[in-house]
Amino acid sequence: MVVLRVEDLPLPDVLRNFIARERGITELYPPQEETVRKGLFDGKNLLMCTNTATGKTLMAELAMVNAVLTRGVKAIMAVPLRALAYEKARDLRVYEKLGVRVAVTTGEYDKEDVWLMNYDIVVTTYEKLDSLLRHRVDWLRQVGVLIIDEIHYVDDDKRGPIIESIVAKVRSLGLNTQIIALSATVGNAKDIAKYLDAEVVESEWRPVRLREGVYYDGIIYYSDGDRVTIKDLGNPVLS
């Protein structure tokens, strides 16, 4: 099996080199490769429904930063929680070394936040994005990529209708925006992908195999019969 390497991605040299140098990433995981092949850098709507630690966030970052650098558009990442918005913005600020301007906004739903027009990537909550769309702020027409993180919240009594409102407003305003939705727990991925008019990337692949076991008195007893003696947490020893 040929592994897709970062150096082969259709990205600006400065971004490819940055990922390899600053992030230490040279090859893609299988779900990441499938995401690229299904149109991540071609403007296709995508639903990436893969396990934790399979690199969904990196794919979202590359889509946003690539769009900013190559097309001169803006990008938005919408998340369910304020704390998560600030965490994502902090992580994204590593790309400020490439000249990408990152802002975060949450709350104050009665304001248009005109100052956001001066930034390339805006991280916000579902509620705040819904408010910005409702105000029809001018800079939204410059948004080329919209990331909806934790899309499984569409099933939540409180946040589900807000996500639906966001998608409906993006369509009603005629925004030429690529929608990329991320989740590790969606049970009906194909239905949500159809709703988003998106290609679905669904995989059970994991970078580390999960094993079921019980820890008791310094030993992990695995369901497959293996036992591991924990002499210290950094050095488990198979017994």
N, C-alpha and C positions, 0 to 999 in steps of 0.2 A: 504493500500500500504506500503510495506517494504522499508524503505529508506536505501540506501547503505551508510554505515559509513566509515570514513577514516580508522578506526581501522581494517576494513575488507578488505582493499585493499592489493593486492599482492606486497607490498613494503617492503623495509628493515625497521626494527623497528626504526632505527634512523631517517628515513625520515618521517614515520608516526607520531612519537612523535614530530618531528620538526613542521610539519604542524599544529598539534593540539595546541602545545605550543606557537609557534612564530606567527602563522597566525590566531589562534583562530577558525580553521575550523574543525568540527567534523563530519559533514554530507555533502553529495553531493546533488547538484541540479539535477532534473530529466535529463536535457541534459548531464550533466557530467556523471551521472550513465550510460546513454546509450552509451556514448563514451567509458567508461571502458568495458562495456559488448560487444562492437563491436570490441575490440581488441587493445585498447590503449597500454596495457602493454604486448601484444603478438606480437608486431612487425608489425601489420597490418597498411597499408596506410589508412588514415582517412581524411575526409573533415567534419569539424565541422562548420555548418552554423546555428548559433543560435543568438538570440537577444543580444544586449549589456547588460553587467552585468550578464551574465549567467555562467561565469567562464571558458571561452575558454582558456584564458591565463594561468590559474592555471593548466589546463589539459596539456597544452604544457610544462609548467615548470616541472610537475611531470614526464612526459615522458622523458624529457631530463635528469633530475637529477637522476631518477631511472636507466636509461641506463648507465650513468657515474658510479654510485655507484655499480651496480650489474654486468655490462658487461665490464667495463673498456674501453668503447668507448667514442668518442667525440660527440658533438651535435652542430648544427648550427641553429640559428634563423635569418631568412632573413625578412627584413621589407622594406617598400617603401621609407622611409625618413631618413636622417642622424640624425635629432633631435630625431626621434622615436627610432633609434638604441641606442643612448646614454641613453634614458629614460628606455628602456627595460633592458639594461646592468646594470643600477643602481638598478633596482628592483631585478634582478637576483643575485646581489652580496650578498643578504641576505643568499644565500646558501653557501657562502664561509665559514660560520660557520661549515659546514659539510665537509670542505676540497675541495669543488668544485671550480676550478679556472675559472674565467670569464674574457673574453676579448672582446673588441669592435674594429672594423676596418671599415673604410669607405674611399672612395677615393683612390688615388694613384694606378690607375688600371694597371700600368706597373710593379708593384712589386709583388713578390710571398709571402711576409710577412711570411718568414720561422719561425719567432718567435712565430707564433700562434700555432705551434706544442706543445708548453709548456702549453697550456690551454685546459680545458675540454669543455667549452661552448663558442662559438664564436658568437657574435651578429654583424650583418653586413647588408648592403643594398643589394637589388637585383643586382645592377650594380657591386658592389665589389665581390659578390659571383660568378657572371658570369665570372668575370675576374680571380678569383682563380681557377675556373673550367677550364677555357681556358688555364691557365698555368699548369694545372695538378699537383698541388703541392702534394707531397707524403702523407702528413698527412690527406688528404681528404679520403684516403682509411680506415682511422680509424673512420670516421663519421658514427654513427649508427642511428642518428635521425636528420631529417631536418624539421624545422618548417618554413612554408611559411605563414607569417602573411598577412592579408588583400589580400587574393587571388583574390578578385574581381577586382584587378588591372590588371588581365589578359585581361580585356576588354579595358584597357587604350592604346591609340595609342602609347605612348612612352614606358611604362613599360610592357605592355602585351607581346611584343616579347621577352623581357628579361626574363620574367618568363618562357615562353615557351622554351627559350634557356637553362635555368637552368635545367628544367625537362629533356630535351633531352640530355644534357651533363651528368647528373647523370646516365641516362640509358645507354648511349653509353660508359661511363667509367666502367660500370658494378659495380657500387658502391652498396654494400649491405646496403641500407639506407631506414629506415622507413620515409615516407613523411606524415606529418600532416599539413593540410592546414586549415586556420582559416578565417572566415568572418562573418559579421553580415548582409551583404547586397546582397549576391549572389542570382540572380533570377533564374538561371538554375543550381542548385546544382547537380542534377543527371548527367547532361552532363559533368560538371567539374570533378565529382567523377569518371565517366567512363574514362575520359582522364587521370586521375591520377592513375587509377586502385585502387580506394579507396572505402572503406565503407563510406556511407554518414550518418551524424547525422544532421537531419534537424528538428527544433522545433520552435514553436511560443510561447513557455512558457516564462514567464517573472517573475522575483522575486517580482516585484512591478507592479500592474495593471496600464496601461496607461489610462488617462482620458482626453477627449477633453473639453476645456473650454476657456472662455474669461475673462481676468481680467479688471475690470473697477472700479475706485473710491473705492478701498478697498474691493471689492467683486469679487470672481471668479464665473462666471455663467457657469455651466457645461451643456453639450449638453443633458444629461439625466434629466435635470430639477433641480438637486441639486445646491445649492448656498453655498459658503464658504466665511465667513467674515474674512478678514485677519487683526486681531488686532495686531499681530506681526508675523514675518515670521516663528518663531519657534513654534507658537501655533495657527494654523488655527482653527476657530470655526465654526462648521456646523450651519447654520441658517435655 
